[in-house]
């Protein structure tokens, strides 16, 4: 009888650990999604405010880069 109780207790603690791990993973996934959405919004705002977007369709900013080695 004690072996059955031990198995039941072990199963309960493993189930609790699994549930806690799943919850932590879900929260991390939500945080990562929010971070990506914020970065995408920032990129859109920067792109909309850039002079190249407001001016000509073929902006020349950064077209010529001098590199000396």
Number of C-alpha atoms within 10 A of each C-alpha: 5 7 8 9 10 11 11 12 12 12 12 12 12 12 12 12 12 12 12 12 12 12 12 12 12 12 12 12 12 12 12 12 12 12 12 12 12 12 12 12 12 12 12 12 11 12 13 12 11 11 12 14 13 11 9 9 8 8 12 9 9 7 7 7 7 6 5 4 2
